[in-house]
Amino acid sequence: MKTSIAIIGIGNLGSALLKGIVSSGEFKEAAIYATKRQSVTEQKKGYILTNNIEAVKKAQVVILAVQPGQLHGLAEEIKDYITEKHTIVSTLTGVSIDKLKSFFGQNLAIIRAMPNTATAVNESMTCIASNGNAKPSKAIAEKIFSTVGATLEIDESLMQAATVLGASGVAFWLRIIRAAMQGGIQMGFDAPESLAIVAQVCKGASSLLQQAHKHPEAEIDRVTTPKGCTITGLNEMEHAGLSSALIKGLLASYDKINEIRDEVV
Ligand SMILES: NC(=O)c1ccc[n+]([C@@H]2O[C@H](COP(=O)([O-])OP(=O)(O)OC[C@H]3O[C@@H](n4cnc5c(N)ncnc54)[C@H](OP(=O)(O)O)[C@@H]3O)[C@@H](O)[C@H]2O)c1
Protein backbone atom coordinates (compact mmCIF):
# COMPACT_ATOMS: atom_id res chain seq x y z
CA MET A 1 0.00 0.00 0.00
CA LYS A 2 1.39 3.38 -1.03
CA THR A 3 1.07 5.75 1.87
CA SER A 4 3.17 7.36 4.57
CA ILE A 5 2.66 6.61 8.23
CA ALA A 6 4.09 8.27 11.32
CA ILE A 7 3.80 6.52 14.67
CA ILE A 8 4.23 9.10 17.39
CA GLY A 9 5.32 7.28 20.53
CA ILE A 10 6.93 3.89 20.21
CA GLY A 11 6.27 2.47 23.64
CA ASN A 12 4.45 -0.85 24.16
CA LEU A 13 1.75 -0.25 21.60
CA GLY A 14 3.67 1.90 19.11
CA SER A 15 6.51 -0.59 18.80
CA ALA A 16 4.13 -3.55 18.42
CA LEU A 17 2.36 -1.63 15.66
CA LEU A 18 5.64 -0.74 13.99
CA LYS A 19 6.65 -4.40 14.06
CA GLY A 20 3.26 -5.49 12.69
CA ILE A 21 3.26 -2.94 9.88
CA VAL A 22 6.80 -3.75 8.80
CA SER A 23 6.56 -7.53 9.04
CA SER A 24 3.11 -7.87 7.41
CA GLY A 25 4.40 -7.07 3.93
CA GLU A 26 1.20 -5.01 3.31
CA PHE A 27 3.10 -1.75 3.59
CA LYS A 28 6.20 -2.53 1.52
CA GLU A 29 5.63 0.57 -0.58
CA ALA A 30 4.80 2.82 2.36
CA ALA A 31 7.15 5.26 4.04
CA ILE A 32 7.16 4.65 7.77
CA TYR A 33 8.39 7.00 10.45
CA ALA A 34 8.39 6.37 14.17
CA THR A 35 9.28 8.74 16.98
CA LYS A 36 10.12 8.55 20.63
CA ARG A 37 11.06 11.31 23.07
CA GLN A 38 14.15 9.79 24.60
CA SER A 39 17.02 7.52 23.66
CA VAL A 40 16.68 7.84 19.91
CA THR A 41 20.11 6.59 19.10
CA GLU A 42 19.09 3.98 16.61
CA GLN A 43 18.74 4.66 12.88
CA LYS A 44 16.88 1.63 11.58
CA LYS A 45 17.09 0.88 7.90
CA GLY A 46 13.89 1.92 6.14
CA TYR A 47 12.49 4.15 8.88
CA ILE A 48 13.65 7.40 10.28
CA LEU A 49 13.55 7.59 14.03
CA THR A 50 13.49 11.33 14.24
CA ASN A 51 11.62 14.30 15.68
CA ASN A 52 7.83 14.58 15.69
CA ILE A 53 7.56 17.59 13.41
CA GLU A 54 9.68 16.00 10.72
CA ALA A 55 7.63 12.79 10.94
CA VAL A 56 4.31 14.67 10.79
CA LYS A 57 5.41 16.73 7.78
CA LYS A 58 6.31 13.57 5.87
CA ALA A 59 3.29 11.45 6.80
CA GLN A 60 -0.28 11.21 5.58
CA VAL A 61 -1.42 9.04 8.48
CA VAL A 62 -0.33 10.13 11.95
CA ILE A 63 -0.84 7.50 14.64
CA LEU A 64 -0.84 8.91 18.16
CA ALA A 65 0.46 6.27 20.58
CA VAL A 66 1.47 8.37 23.58
CA GLN A 67 -0.17 8.26 27.03
CA PRO A 68 -3.31 10.43 27.35
CA GLY A 69 -1.51 12.68 29.84
CA GLN A 70 1.19 13.34 27.23
CA LEU A 71 -1.25 14.58 24.59
CA HIS A 72 -1.24 18.24 25.64
CA GLY A 73 2.50 18.62 25.20
CA LEU A 74 2.56 16.67 21.98
CA ALA A 75 -0.35 18.64 20.49
CA GLU A 76 1.37 21.92 21.30
CA GLU A 77 4.42 20.67 19.45
CA ILE A 78 2.82 19.32 16.27
CA LYS A 79 -0.56 21.04 15.83
CA ASP A 80 0.75 23.77 13.50
CA TYR A 81 2.05 21.09 11.15
CA ILE A 82 -1.17 19.08 10.97
CA THR A 83 -3.09 19.92 7.79
CA GLU A 84 -6.17 18.58 6.06
CA LYS A 85 -4.02 16.13 4.10
CA HIS A 86 -3.46 14.25 7.36
CA THR A 87 -5.51 11.54 8.99
CA ILE A 88 -5.07 11.39 12.75
CA VAL A 89 -5.38 7.92 14.22
CA SER A 90 -5.57 8.10 17.99
CA THR A 91 -5.09 5.10 20.25
CA LEU A 92 -5.44 7.20 23.39
CA THR A 93 -7.86 5.76 25.91
CA GLY A 94 -10.76 8.05 26.77
CA VAL A 95 -9.93 10.90 24.37
CA SER A 96 -12.93 11.65 22.15
CA ILE A 97 -12.91 12.70 18.51
CA ASP A 98 -14.32 16.09 19.59
CA LYS A 99 -11.44 16.54 22.01
CA LEU A 100 -8.93 15.61 19.30
CA LYS A 101 -10.59 18.09 16.92
CA SER A 102 -10.19 20.80 19.54
CA PHE A 103 -6.45 20.06 19.64
CA PHE A 104 -5.74 19.56 15.94
CA GLY A 105 -8.51 21.19 13.85
CA GLN A 106 -12.23 20.89 13.24
CA ASN A 107 -12.17 19.61 9.66
CA LEU A 108 -9.64 16.85 10.10
CA ALA A 109 -10.10 13.18 9.37
CA ILE A 110 -9.91 11.56 12.79
CA ILE A 111 -10.00 7.88 13.65
CA ARG A 112 -9.97 6.32 17.12
CA ALA A 113 -8.59 2.84 17.56
CA MET A 114 -8.81 0.75 20.71
CA PRO A 115 -6.43 -2.21 20.50
CA ASN A 116 -5.19 -4.33 23.41
CA THR A 117 -1.88 -5.66 24.72
CA ALA A 118 -2.14 -8.76 22.50
CA THR A 119 -0.89 -6.50 19.67
CA ALA A 120 2.49 -7.80 20.89
CA VAL A 121 1.61 -11.26 19.52
CA ASN A 122 -0.54 -10.09 16.57
CA GLU A 123 -3.73 -11.19 18.36
CA SER A 124 -5.27 -7.85 19.25
CA MET A 125 -8.94 -7.04 18.94
CA THR A 126 -8.97 -3.46 17.72
CA CYS A 127 -12.25 -1.52 17.68
CA ILE A 128 -12.17 1.41 15.27
CA ALA A 129 -14.42 4.49 15.14
CA SER A 130 -14.13 7.53 12.92
CA ASN A 131 -15.71 10.83 12.04
CA GLY A 132 -17.27 11.67 8.67
CA ASN A 133 -14.11 13.26 7.30
CA ALA A 134 -12.18 10.04 7.78
CA LYS A 135 -14.23 7.93 5.35
CA PRO A 136 -11.51 7.72 2.66
CA SER A 137 -8.80 6.77 5.15
CA LYS A 138 -10.77 4.22 7.19
CA ALA A 139 -9.50 1.38 5.01
CA ILE A 140 -5.88 2.33 5.74
CA ALA A 141 -6.51 2.34 9.49
CA GLU A 142 -8.16 -1.07 9.26
CA LYS A 143 -5.21 -2.40 7.29
CA ILE A 144 -2.75 -1.01 9.82
CA PHE A 145 -4.48 -2.62 12.79
CA SER A 146 -5.12 -5.86 10.85
CA THR A 147 -1.36 -6.37 10.93
CA VAL A 148 -1.63 -6.92 14.70
CA GLY A 149 -4.90 -8.86 14.94
CA ALA A 150 -8.62 -8.55 14.21
CA THR A 151 -10.52 -5.28 13.73
CA LEU A 152 -14.13 -4.22 14.15
CA GLU A 153 -15.67 -0.94 13.07
CA ILE A 154 -17.91 0.55 15.75
CA ASP A 155 -19.74 3.78 16.47
CA GLU A 156 -17.75 6.18 18.63
CA SER A 157 -20.50 6.06 21.29
CA LEU A 158 -19.37 2.46 21.97
CA MET A 159 -15.69 3.32 22.43
CA GLN A 160 -15.83 3.24 26.25
CA ALA A 161 -17.57 -0.14 26.13
CA ALA A 162 -14.96 -1.35 23.63
CA THR A 163 -12.22 -0.28 26.04
CA VAL A 164 -13.75 -2.35 28.83
CA LEU A 165 -14.63 -5.44 26.79
CA GLY A 166 -11.72 -5.40 24.37
CA ALA A 167 -8.76 -3.78 26.15
CA SER A 168 -9.43 -4.34 29.89
CA GLY A 169 -10.86 -7.68 28.79
CA VAL A 170 -7.34 -9.09 28.52
CA ALA A 171 -6.89 -8.62 32.27
CA PHE A 172 -10.29 -10.14 33.04
CA TRP A 173 -9.57 -13.29 31.06
CA LEU A 174 -6.07 -13.60 32.48
CA ARG A 175 -7.47 -13.51 36.00
CA ILE A 176 -9.94 -16.26 35.10
CA ILE A 177 -7.09 -18.27 33.60
CA ARG A 178 -5.04 -17.80 36.76
CA ALA A 179 -7.94 -18.98 38.92
CA ALA A 180 -8.37 -22.11 36.78
CA MET A 181 -4.62 -22.70 37.05
CA GLN A 182 -4.83 -22.62 40.82
CA GLY A 183 -7.63 -25.20 40.68
CA GLY A 184 -5.39 -27.38 38.51
CA ILE A 185 -2.54 -27.09 40.99
CA GLN A 186 -4.80 -28.14 43.85
CA MET A 187 -5.78 -31.22 41.82
CA GLY A 188 -2.14 -32.21 41.38
CA PHE A 189 -0.57 -30.48 38.37
CA ASP A 190 2.47 -28.31 38.82
CA ALA A 191 2.13 -24.66 37.78
CA PRO A 192 3.64 -24.95 34.25
CA GLU A 193 1.53 -28.04 33.48
CA SER A 194 -1.60 -26.37 34.79
CA LEU A 195 -0.90 -23.22 32.74
CA ALA A 196 -0.21 -25.25 29.59
CA ILE A 197 -3.54 -27.08 29.95
CA VAL A 198 -5.63 -24.03 30.85
CA ALA A 199 -4.13 -21.73 28.19
CA GLN A 200 -4.64 -24.30 25.42
CA VAL A 201 -8.18 -25.10 26.60
CA CYS A 202 -9.01 -21.37 26.44
CA LYS A 203 -7.55 -21.11 22.97
CA GLY A 204 -9.50 -24.18 21.86
CA ALA A 205 -12.78 -22.85 23.32
CA SER A 206 -12.18 -19.55 21.56
CA SER A 207 -11.42 -21.28 18.26
CA LEU A 208 -14.68 -23.24 18.44
CA LEU A 209 -16.45 -19.86 18.38
CA GLN A 210 -14.22 -18.05 15.91
CA GLN A 211 -13.36 -20.82 13.46
CA ALA A 212 -16.31 -23.21 13.73
CA HIS A 213 -18.78 -20.35 14.42
CA LYS A 214 -20.45 -22.28 17.26
CA HIS A 215 -22.66 -20.68 19.90
CA PRO A 216 -21.10 -20.89 23.40
CA GLU A 217 -24.15 -22.52 24.96
CA ALA A 218 -24.38 -25.17 22.19
CA GLU A 219 -20.74 -26.09 22.83
CA ILE A 220 -21.37 -26.23 26.58
CA ASP A 221 -24.24 -28.67 25.92
CA ARG A 222 -21.77 -30.94 24.10
CA VAL A 223 -19.59 -31.21 27.21
CA THR A 224 -22.26 -31.48 29.90
CA THR A 225 -23.24 -35.17 30.21
CA PRO A 226 -26.43 -35.62 32.26
CA LYS A 227 -25.58 -36.09 35.95
CA GLY A 228 -21.91 -35.64 34.99
CA CYS A 229 -18.93 -33.82 36.44
CA THR A 230 -19.02 -30.84 34.03
CA ILE A 231 -22.60 -29.79 34.79
CA THR A 232 -21.96 -30.34 38.50
CA GLY A 233 -18.96 -28.03 38.40
CA LEU A 234 -20.67 -25.45 36.17
CA ASN A 235 -23.75 -25.25 38.37
CA GLU A 236 -21.59 -24.87 41.46
CA MET A 237 -19.76 -21.98 39.75
CA GLU A 238 -23.09 -20.36 38.87
CA HIS A 239 -24.38 -20.79 42.46
CA ALA A 240 -21.24 -18.88 43.49
CA GLY A 241 -22.16 -16.17 40.97
CA LEU A 242 -19.75 -16.74 38.04
CA SER A 243 -21.84 -15.14 35.24
CA SER A 244 -23.19 -12.49 37.56
CA ALA A 245 -19.70 -11.59 38.85
CA LEU A 246 -18.40 -11.22 35.30
CA ILE A 247 -21.28 -9.02 34.16
CA LYS A 248 -21.12 -6.93 37.34
CA GLY A 249 -17.36 -6.50 36.92
CA LEU A 250 -17.73 -5.40 33.31
CA LEU A 251 -20.42 -2.89 34.24
CA ALA A 252 -18.41 -1.55 37.21
CA SER A 253 -15.48 -1.07 34.87
CA TYR A 254 -17.77 0.68 32.37
CA ASP A 255 -19.15 3.01 35.07
CA LYS A 256 -15.59 3.84 36.12
CA ILE A 257 -14.37 4.60 32.60
CA ASN A 258 -17.34 6.90 32.05
CA GLU A 259 -16.61 8.65 35.33
CA ILE A 260 -12.94 9.27 34.47
CA ARG A 261 -13.48 10.02 30.77
CA ASP A 262 -13.16 13.76 31.06
CA GLU A 263 -10.23 13.67 33.47
CA VAL A 264 -7.72 11.95 31.18
CA VAL A 265 -6.41 15.01 29.35
N1 LIG B 1 -0.59 -0.88 25.32
C1 LIG B 1 -1.73 -1.23 24.74
O1 LIG B 1 -1.92 -2.36 24.33
C2 LIG B 1 -2.83 -0.22 24.57
C3 LIG B 1 -4.15 -0.68 24.34
C4 LIG B 1 -5.14 0.28 24.14
C5 LIG B 1 -4.83 1.62 24.14
N2 LIG B 1 -3.56 2.02 24.41
C6 LIG B 1 -3.25 3.45 24.41
O2 LIG B 1 -2.08 3.61 23.62
C7 LIG B 1 -1.29 4.66 24.15
C8 LIG B 1 0.13 4.15 24.35
O3 LIG B 1 0.15 3.11 25.29
P1 LIG B 1 1.50 2.33 25.63
O4 LIG B 1 1.14 1.24 26.54
O5 LIG B 1 2.23 2.02 24.37
O6 LIG B 1 2.28 3.48 26.43
P2 LIG B 1 3.86 3.63 26.66
O7 LIG B 1 4.51 2.31 26.63
O8 LIG B 1 4.03 4.51 27.84
O9 LIG B 1 4.35 4.41 25.36
C9 LIG B 1 4.20 5.77 25.18
C10 LIG B 1 5.35 6.20 24.33
O10 LIG B 1 5.12 7.54 23.94
C11 LIG B 1 6.37 8.20 23.91
N3 LIG B 1 6.14 9.62 24.00
C12 LIG B 1 5.63 10.35 25.02
N4 LIG B 1 5.55 11.63 24.70
C13 LIG B 1 6.05 11.75 23.45
C14 LIG B 1 6.26 12.82 22.57
N5 LIG B 1 5.95 14.08 22.91
N6 LIG B 1 6.81 12.56 21.37
C15 LIG B 1 7.15 11.31 21.00
N7 LIG B 1 6.97 10.23 21.79
C16 LIG B 1 6.43 10.46 23.00
C17 LIG B 1 7.14 7.63 25.07
O11 LIG B 1 8.49 7.79 24.76
P3 LIG B 1 9.60 8.15 25.86
O12 LIG B 1 9.81 6.87 26.58
O13 LIG B 1 10.75 8.57 25.05
O14 LIG B 1 8.99 9.21 26.71
C18 LIG B 1 6.71 6.16 25.03
O15 LIG B 1 7.60 5.42 24.24
C19 LIG B 1 -1.96 5.10 25.44
O16 LIG B 1 -2.65 6.30 25.21
C20 LIG B 1 -2.92 3.99 25.78
O17 LIG B 1 -4.09 4.49 26.38
C21 LIG B 1 -2.55 1.13 24.62
The ligand as an ORCA input file, in Angstrom:
! r2SCAN-3c Opt
* xyz 0 1
  N      -0.594     -0.876     25.318
  C      -1.733     -1.229     24.744
  O      -1.922     -2.364     24.328
  C      -2.830     -0.225     24.574
  C      -4.146     -0.677     24.341
  C      -5.140      0.284     24.137
  C      -4.832      1.623     24.143
  N      -3.560      2.016     24.412
  C      -3.247      3.449     24.413
  O      -2.083      3.614     23.622
  C      -1.288      4.659     24.152
  C       0.135      4.155     24.345
  O       0.152      3.106     25.288
  P       1.499      2.331     25.629
  O       1.144      1.238     26.542
  O       2.228      2.019     24.372
  O       2.282      3.482     26.430
  P       3.855      3.631     26.657
  O       4.510      2.305     26.633
  O       4.027      4.509     27.841
  O       4.346      4.407     25.363
  C       4.197      5.765     25.181
  C       5.353      6.200     24.328
  O       5.123      7.538     23.936
  C       6.374      8.196     23.909
  N       6.142      9.620     24.003
  C       5.633     10.347     25.016
  N       5.548     11.634     24.701
  C       6.049     11.747     23.452
  C       6.264     12.819     22.573
  N       5.945     14.083     22.906
  N       6.811     12.561     21.368
  C       7.153     11.311     21.001
  N       6.967     10.232     21.790
  C       6.432     10.458     23.003
  C       7.141      7.632     25.068
  O       8.492      7.791     24.758
  P       9.600      8.151     25.864
  O       9.806      6.870     26.581
  O      10.749      8.572     25.050
  O       8.990      9.211     26.714
  C       6.711      6.161     25.034
  O       7.604      5.425     24.238
  C      -1.960      5.105     25.444
  O      -2.652      6.305     25.212
  C      -2.916      3.993     25.782
  O      -4.095      4.489     26.382
  C      -2.548      1.129     24.621
*
